[in-house]
């Protein structure tokens, strides 16, 4: 089983290098790596639990990578101070809108309370989303899957949508993508524009905090409305 970690790293970095040459947002390293790794695990008969335990070090490094995103923010402190009221309003609105739309879609499609609670924190980082979903009697695994799915969509299509809407401001682009696509979208923003990445990382953190604080109050209200 010692080959799992080296293989995962090799596949990801090889695909990432190739993606830098192709420069097509549809060629997402995270998605392509998963597509390649799944057949390998199936062919070798590797159980998912065994795979996760052998590549746990990658998950353990995730919090440190998020903290590293704080460095670009340091360079934009004057701009952030000048716009802090707008930033707070934007991220708070985005956080509430993300939760409300997700829950509404679940009930519109005939889902139950557990699925709604799992979808509720879809636009924040995995660690926060899993905790929120568990506290609201959701399914943590579904919450984690939704976070990955939403983040991947934002990383692939986020900039295309903003370009179609003629949004040119680095602050606006970064805040919007970070609010709904968390770390995956932020990574894409950093690749496109350094300032976008800084605002996206700020949005990621603020939306995570606001979702954690408001979800316990918002979700019960939505349950009353839909029942």
Secondary structure, 3 states (H helix, E strand, C coil): CCHHHHHHHHHHHHHHHHHHHHCCCCCCHHHHHHHHHHHHHHHHCCCHHHHHHHCHHHHHHHHHHHHHCHHHHHHCHHHHHHCHHHHHHHHHHHHHHHHHHHHHHHHHCCCCHHHHHHHHCCCCCHHHHHHHHHHCCCCHHHHHHHHHHHHHHHHHHHHHHHHHCCCCCHHHHHHHHHHHHHHHHHHHHHHHCHHHHHHHHHHHHHHHHHHHHHHHHHHHHHHHHHC
